[in-house]
Amino acid sequence: MISKPVEASSPILFFDTGVGGLSVLREAQKLLPNAPIVYAADYAGMPYGTKSEEELSTRIPLLLGRLVERYKPQLVTIACNTASTIALDVVRSVLDIPVVGTVPAIKPASQMSKTGVIGLLGTQATIRQPYVDRLAAEFAADKTILRFGAPDLVNAAEAKLRGELPDPELIDAAVAGLLSQQRGDEIDTIILACTHFPLVQDELQKSFVRAIQFIDGSQGIARRIAYLTREVIWPEVPKSGVFVTTGDLIQLELYQKTLEQFGLTRLEAL
Ligand code: DGL
């Protein structure tokens, strides 16, 4: 067991493979602008979407254990659908601080859809999870959910946040993966079930041509974090945040401008 932090203003730790979790941090910072942040990216393990359940359910708790020991956060947010749908329970069993997960926003999507046909874009690993089957059965049993694994969108989002133009072919391929399915033309709502995907939502919308409603879990997660930390008195001014990578520190230079916008100015290697 990892011991509880003592300081009230200890950081909130966000975890993803790359910069996808910034889509969650963005919403959290709207509610908690002064919360100290440590953002951890497992670039050495990226992509998760093509890895096995066995590999991920060993790797993720081990890494989070090391991160919690080093940074003593008061709360961990797994800002990654793949990691959450596979390893949330095991992570919660080894950490004794609150752990907030990111899982596909099937419930709100089901309430939003008028046609009853919903698209779900995630990594290949996420879309095959029993966790997703359970959410669909519980909250959208009367709807049709068309799933598509779009790992290349992860690369498109990473490129965009390095300041590059995301490859339009990657975006079109993801859209075609949904539209080409039976009843694909009836989709009116799309669940972005990978935290990288909201970062390329504008590009996805353009590629869809007709208007589509997009939904992801980030706002709900931000509200959950704010609720769980409601008694914390945050610093009066924001401290510089940490971005820690399991990969190459040099690689982070490409993301520096983006990271600065989130106050993540201390770059570290794990
Ligand atoms: N951002 C991660 C997610 O939400 C996936 C990225 C990856 O495949 O490494 O699922």
Residues whose N, C-alpha, C, O or C-beta is under 5 A from the ligand:
A	BS01	DGL	D16 T17 G20 M46 P47 Y48 G49 A79 C80 N81 T82 T123 V154 A193 C194 T195 H196
